[in-house]
Amino acid sequence: MMWLLLALIAFICQMAAVLLLEFRNPSKAVAWLFILFCLPLVGFVLYFFVAQDYQHRLKIRNRGTRLFQEIREHLWKEAAVVHQASDMHNPDFHHNLRLFNLLNHLSESPITGCNSSKVLTDGEQAYAAMLKAMENAKDHIHVEFYIFRHDSIGTKFQDVMIRKAKEGVKVRLICDGLGSYKLKNSFIRRFKEAGVEFHFFLPAMVSVFNRRINYRNHRKIVVVDGTVGFLGGINVGDDYLGKYPKMGYWRDTHLEVEGDAVYFLQNVFLQDWKLASGEKIVDLSLFPEHQCTGGEQVQILSSGPDMNWNAIQEMCFGSISIAKERIWITTPYFIPDEGLYEALKTAAVSGVDVRIIIPDKADSRLVKLASLSYVEDLLTAGVKFYEYRKGFIHAKVLIVDDLIGSVGTANMDMRSFFCNFELTAVLFDQEPINRLVIDFEEDLSNSHQIDAHVFHERGRLQKVSEILCRMLSPLL
């Protein structure tokens, strides 16, 4: 009887601790309470090692901000920064001061006006463009990926990076410690022996014991000579070329940029390099003058524990909230926070054309069930959902009216918005937005629309599974 009483007291104390530490985030608190209820002692151990450490979050944020301050003045001087809504190419922004002001104050990266961009719609296109740019490098190559695999395409990247390092090009590589934990020591050693500077971002085992496992670097960055950059949804692996039979064709979206936006892409890499390696690089030669060949307006938004704002989530919410005609979203994982969920529902009820493409074939059963739990009410409100059936869709794209289009690393889920280090390019000109529209319509043709009536009639076991997974959704 005494043991039972002690166990009950311990359980109550564990629940009280979670409530006190997570009072700022009720949905996350509910998820952890559910885990504690199912696994009383194990759940609390998991919470201790996995849940966010807000004190460490503050330390990370401060370190990142200090690094940016030292090069801020140079970037603002060199880049064609857009300071006023009246300077936006799209006249619709002249009447959307709220959105412009939001974007202008969200991030340390402003809207810049001297850029050119190219949308790359699958791994084959993206890899060819990145490898070509790296082959032409004269000064430096900066590479950062969440997943870097030791396979055929990974070896191609390695061969190019090693060859350029031996030619005297400075090559730096960051891989996420969890996403790339399968990399063999021999593969890494080959990099280092050739002069490539390699660092894991928060190695998996180290981050478990110092309670930083939640801080995953989900960014994908390539910067060559400070003049051309790449970002988007594509990691380095043969699966992104459709070579994994289980997933089949891999549909993704990546972006190549030249111009002012590369300055801010470079700055994100240098901040991540400081966190991964401890080395603080403040070298203005990494931000060279460039020949401005395009006049596109582009903004690079980064978010994560090193930022004062959840910039990507705020951009999504702000743009969705002012939509008048359409909100088109492609995302492999759809687990919106309450604000975005309500904004999408309100937009659909108001007559906005809201369409969301998600995978039919998921790479995570748990995440797919959690995603489907959000579908029913949104279908009732008028949101149209489509399941992509040509293969697996991994693109992260948002199109709002003819106002903005975004391509990046962030999924439409709470982990991307509030935990991961993420990166997104916001496009404002009609040509790149139209390209995203064409790709979206092509993806629709390879998708099956979810019928609201059929979906409502799904089995009871399916509904219960979705409800249970939804309770865990803040942690997925």
N, C-alpha and C positions, 0 to 999 in steps of 0.2 A: 504493500500500500504506500509506503514511504517513497519507494522508487517511482511509483506512478505519479505521486504528488510532485516530486522533484522534476520529473520529465515534463509535467504540465507547466510548471513554473518556468523551466528552460524554454519551452515552446512559446510561452507568452512573452518572455524576454526577447526572443529572436524576432517575433512579429513586431514588438514595440520598437526594436532597433531599426528594422526596415522602414517602418512608418516615419520615424524621426529623421532618418537619413534621406528618405526619398519623398518628403512632403512636397517638394517643388514639382514632382512629376507623378501625379496620381496613377496614371495608366501603368507606369513602370512599377510602382509600388504594388499594384494589384497583381501584376505578373509574378513578382517575387513572392508575394503572399501565397499565390496559388502553388508555386514550387515548394514553398515551406510546408504547406498543408499536405502535399503529396510525399515530400521527402524531408521531414522535420529537421534532422541533423545535417544530412548531406546537402540539403538546400541552402542552409546557412553558410556552410563551408564554401559552396559555390558562390554565394553572394559575396562573401568576404574577398575571394580571389578575382571574381569576374566583374562585379558591379563597379561603377565609376568611382574614382577617388577624386573628389572635387578639389582638394588641396593640391594634388598633383596636376590636375587640369589647369589650375591657376598658374602654377609654376611654368607649365608648358606654354601657356598663353603669353606670359610675360617675356619669356625668352624669345619667342617668335617675333613679338612686336618690336623688341629692341633691335633685332637684326634688320627689320624693315626700315626703321627710322634712319639708319645710316646711309641708305641709298635712295630714300624717298625723294629728296630734293633733286637728285640727278634725273630720276625717272620722269618726274613732273616737268622738268625742263626740256628733256629730249622728246617726249611723246606729245602728240597732238591731242591733248585732253579736251573732251567736250564738257564745258562748264554749265551751259544753259540749254533748256529744252528747245529753245528756238533755233539752236544749232544742229538739232537732229535732222537727218535727211527725211525721215518719215514725218509728214506734217501732223499725223495723228498724235504724235508726242507733244505737240504744242498745246493740246487740250487734255493731256494726261500728266499734269505736273506732279500728281501724287506718286505715280509710278516712277517717273524720272527722278524725283527727289529721293525716293526710296532706294533706287539703284545707285544713285550718286553717293549715298551715305552708308550703304551696306558694307562695303568692302574697302580694303586698302588699295584696290585696283579700280581705277576709274574707267569710264567709257572712253575709248580712244578712237581717233578718226582717220588713221592712216594705215589701213590693213587690206590684205586680200586673204580669202579663205577658199578652201576646197573640201567639199564633203566626200568622204570615203565610205562606201557602203558595205564593205565586208573585209575580212582579214586579208584576202589576196591583194586588194587594192591598197590597204593600209600598210601592210608589210613591204610591198614594193616601193611605196613612196618613202617610208622611213629608212629602209636600207639604202636607197638611192641618195637620200640626203646625208646619211652617215658616211657613205663612200666619198662624198664630196667635201667632207669636213676638213678644214685647214687649221683650226685653233682648238676647239673643244667639242666634246659630245657629252651631254648630260642625259642619262636614262633613268627612269623610275617606273616600276611596275608593281602592282599588287601580286600578280602571278608571273613568274618566269620559269618556264619548264626546260628540263634537260631533254629535249627531243629534236626533231629535224629543224624546225624553225628557230628554236632556241639556240641550236648550234650555229645556224646561219648568222644570227645576231652576234653571237660570241665571236665567230671568226672575223666578222667585219670590225668589231670593237677592238679585238686583239691586234689586227693588222694596222688599224689607225693608231693605236697606242704605240706600236713599234715604229711608226712613221714620225712620232713626236707629238701627236695630237693628245691633249689631255682628256682622258675618258673617266667619267665617274658614273657609278651604277648603284642605285638603291633598289632593294627588293623588300617587300613586306615580310617580316619574320614568320608570320603565320601563313599567309597566302603562298609563300615560296619555300615552305619548310622542307619540302621533299627534294630540294636541290642537293645533289651529291657534293661531298667535300672535294672530290677530284675535279668536278666541274668548276667550283668556286676557285680552287687552287690554280687552275689554268688561267683564269682571269688575273689573279694577283701576280702570278709569275711573269705575266706579259706586261705588267705595269698598269693594268686597269684598277682603279680604286673602287673597291667593293665594300658595301656595308648593308647589313640587314637593318630594317627599321623595326625596332623593338622585337628582338628574337623571341620565338615562341616560349621557350622554357623560362627565359629571364623575365619576360613580361608577366608570366603567371605568378611567379614568386614576388615580384614587386608590384603586383596588382595593377598592371597596365595592359592586360590582355584585351580589354575593350577598345583600346586605341589602335585601330587597324588603319594602315595607310592604303586606301583604295584607289589612289590616284594613278593615272597612266600618263607619263610625260616623256617626251623626247625633245630636247633642244639642241640644235646644231649651230655652232658659231654665233649664237645669240641672235640669229636672223630668221631662222625657220623653226617652227615648233609643231608638235603633234599632241593631241589629247583626245579622249573619248572613252569608249567602252571596251576596247580591245586590249587584252593582255598578250603575253608572248607564249604561245602554245599551239600545238597541232590541232587541238580541238577547235580553235578559232578559224581553222581552215576547213572545217567539216570532216576531219579525219577520224573522229570518234563515232563509230557506228551507232552507239546508243543515242547520241543527240542528233546526228545527221548534219544537214546544212546549218551553219551557224550564221545567223543574220545579225549584223552589228553596225554601229555607226561611229566613225572616227572623224577627226577634223585636222586638216593641215592649215596652219596660219603663218603668214609672213607680215612683218610690220611691227607697229607699236605693241600689239598684244603679246608679242614674244617677250618683251621686256618683263612683263608681269608674270608670264609663265616661267621665265627664268628665275624671277624672285621667289616664286613658290618653291621651286626646286632647291634653291639655296637655303631657304628656311628649313626644308625637310632634311637637307644635308647636314645642317647644324644639329638637328635633333638626332639624326642617325649616327653621325660620326663624331660629334663634339667639335668639329672644325668650323670656325666662323670665317666665311669667305666674303670679304667686301672688296671686290675687284671691279672697278668701273669698266674695265676693258671687256668684261663679259656682257656689257650692254652697249654694243657698238652702234655707230650711226648706220642707218640702212637706207637703201634707195627705195623710196615709197612708190610702189607700182600700182597701188590700189587705194581707193578712198572709202572702203567699207568701215563702218563703225562696229567695234567689237569690245566686249567687256569680259575679262577673265575673273570669275568668282571662285574663291576657295573657301571652304568651311571646315571646321574641325575644332579640337580642343585648344588650338593655338590662336583662335579667333575670338573676338569680342561678340560677334553676332553669328547666328546660324544663317549665313548669308544666302545659301542656295534654297533653303526652305522658305525664307522670307521672299526671295525673288519669285518662287513658284506661287506662293500664296498671294503676293501682291499683284502679279500679272493675271492669275486666275480670277481674282476678285473684280477686276475691271473689264474682263472679257465681254464683248458685245455680240460676236458672231460665232466664234469657234474656239474650242479648247481640245487639241488633239495631243494625246500622250502615248508614247511607247515606253514600256518598262517591263523588265523581266520579273520584278518583284513589286507588287502593289500592296503596301501596308501603310496607308496614309495616317498622319496624326489627326487629331480631332479637328483642328483648324482647316486643314486641306480637305478633309472629308466633308465638312459642312460647306466649304466654299464650292466644291464640285457639285454637291447636291443643290445648292442655291442657284448656281449657274444653270444647271439643267432645267430646273423648275421655271426659271426665268426665260427659257427659250433658247439658250445658247446651245450650239451643237457640240456636245461633249462626247468624244470618242476615245476609248482607251484600248490599246492593243496589249495583250499579255500572252505568255506562251501557252500553247495547248500541252506541249511536252515540257514538263518542268524538271530542273536539275535538283530540286529539293521538294519532296512530298509535303513536308511540314510547312514550308513557306507557301506552297501552292494552296493548301487548305486554309491557311490564314488569309491569303489574298481573296479567296472565294467568299470568305465570311463577310467581306465588305461589299460584295457585288449586289446582293439581293435588294437592299434599300436603295442603292444608287440606280439599279435598273428601274425600280418603281418611280424614282424621281425623273427618269428620262435619260440617264446616262447610257450610252451604247458601249457594250463590251465585245471585244473580238478576240478569239483565241487563234494565234498564229500556228499554222499547220504544215508549213513547208519544211520546217526543221525546228530549231530553237532560236528564239529572238531574244537578244541580249542588249539591244540598243536602248539608250536612255535619251529620249527626245521629247521636248515640249514645244508646241506651236500654239500661240495665242493670237487670234485674229490675223492681221498682216503686220502685227506690231513687233513681235519678237519670236525667235526660235532659239532653242538652246540644245547644245550637244555636250555631254560630259560623262562623268563617271558615277554620278549619284543616281541610285534607284529611287523610285517613288515610295520610299519606306523610311521608317523611323530610325533605323540604324544608320542609314546614309545621312539623314538630316541632323542627327544629334550625337552620334558617336564617332563615325569614321572621319578620316581626313579625305575630303572629296574635292573635285574640281569641275567646273562647268564653264563653257564659253557661251555667252549670250550674243546672238546675232540680231542685228537691227535692220539690215538692208534687204530689199525685196528679192534680189537674185538668190542669195543663200537660203532665205526662207522658202522661196519657191522650190528649191531643190529638195528641201526637207519635206515639203508638201507632196512632191512627186513620189518620193520614196515611201512616204506614209500611205499614199493611195495604192502603190504597188503592194505594200505589205497587207493592206486591206483585202486586196484581190487574192491573197494567199492565206486568208483568215476566215474563220467561221464565226458569224455573229451569234452571241449567246441569246437564245430566245427566253424572254422573261417568264412566260407561262411554263415552259419545259423546266427551267431552272427552279421555279418555285415547287415543282413536283418531285425534286430529287429526294432520295431516300432519307429516312430518319437517322440512320447511322452516319451518313455523310454530313448531315446538319450538325449532329453532336460533335463529330470530329472537327468540323470547322469552328464551332464555338470554343472547344478546348484549345485549339491552336491560336484562335484570336486572343485568348487570355494571355498567351505568351508573345503576342505580336510585337510589343515594345522591345523585346530582347532579340528578335530574329534579324 
